Amino acid sequence: MNRDSLLAQFDLTDRVAVITGGSRGIGRAAAEGFAAMGAKVVVASRKADACEEAVRAIESAGGAALAVPTHVGDVDQVAALAEAAASHFGGIDIVINNAANPLALPIGTVTAEALDKSYQANVRGPLFLVQAALPHLRESEHPAVVNVVTAGIYTSGAFVSLYVAAKSALMSLTRSMAAELSRYGIRVNALAPGTVDTDMVRNMPEAFQQSAVDVQLIRRMARPDEMVPALLYLASDASSFMTGQALVVDGGMTVH
């Protein structure tokens, strides 16, 4: 082991990474970070202009990127995303399921429509994207899937039950994917962030934001870029002996 061989394990040169929710927050930070490590990045989110802006930023820094506007709750759009990525860059090596719907309602007010919306974005989208990307992942020499869940899956989920239940389902899928896809050499892991300074969090009531910070030992929100090293580890050869696990980066939220 030496410095060069260790650093080489994090290299993503010429690997194609599809990142949902890639135009802002954790996804945007990951798109820029992965591109800096040599990946060809496919930026997917609902708003076309936001995707294009992210791509311009990556390209201006010398990276390679493609914008594919996608609503992950729409199975046809998810399939089109995988097809566009593979067609443009010649394959898919990495899938980062980062897009999410943070819809939260207290028990007693949950509607069928709210439940459907939550599961469409947080569970169905990631599942069908992995299925659409599967033929290409099977051809990759370095295939990896990372599902972004939440450290909230290790809490009661009080007042955010829709979100935490859906992310818990995604964690369950992570383990199942890891078990079923290991025969193809495809590793599947999850990142479980704590409270991160994203638009999704900032759109929550201030009292909720403060309580989400106060429950952590590190009493501040994480910057989105603080999640990038963990995502890079999970998506790269650095985690070559890891699959079916969740990497918790939560500022100490869940140690109580």
C-alpha positions, 0 to 999 in steps of 0.5 A: 500500500502506498499513497497512489494505490490508495487514492486510485481506489477512489478514481472514477475515470470514464465511469458513467454515473447516473445521479437522480436529484442531481441538480441541487443539494446532495445530488448536485454536490455528488455530480460535481464531485464525481465529475471531478474524480473523472466520472461522466455524470448524468444529471437527472431531476424534474426541472430541465433548466436546473439540470442544464445549469448543473451540467454547465457548471460541471463542463466549465470545470472540465468535466463531462455531463449530460442533463436528462430531465426526469420525474422518478415517480414516472416509470417510463421516464425512469426507463428513458433516463437509463436509455439516454445515459447508456446511449450517450456515454456507452453504458452505466457503471454507477446509479445514485438514487438520491431524488426524494419526496419529503412529504410528511403528515402526522398520523391521522391525516395521511391520505392515500394520495400522499402515501402514493406520492411518497412511495413513487419517488422514494421507493418505486423510482429507485427500484425501476431505475436499477431495473432499467440500468441492470443490463448495463450494470451487468456489463460494467467492470465496476458496477455500484448502486447507492441508495440515499436513505436517511438516518431517520430510519433508525428513529421512531419517525414521529411526524415524518412517518411517510418519509421514514417508512418509504426510506425504510422500504428503500433500505430493505430493497438495498439489502435485497438488491445486494443479495440478488445482484451479487452474482453479477458483481453488482454492489448495492449500498445505502447512505443514511445522512443526518440533517443536511442543509438542502432546499428539502430541509429548508422548506420544513418549518423552522421548529422542525429544522431546529429539532433535527439539528438539536437531536444530533451531537454535532449541532449543525446541519451538514453541508451537502458536500460533506456527503460526497466523500461517503458517496464516493467511497460507496460508489468506487472501488474503495468499498469493494468488499462492502455490499448490502449495508448503510453508511450512516453520516448523521452528525451523531443523530442516532447514537442516543 
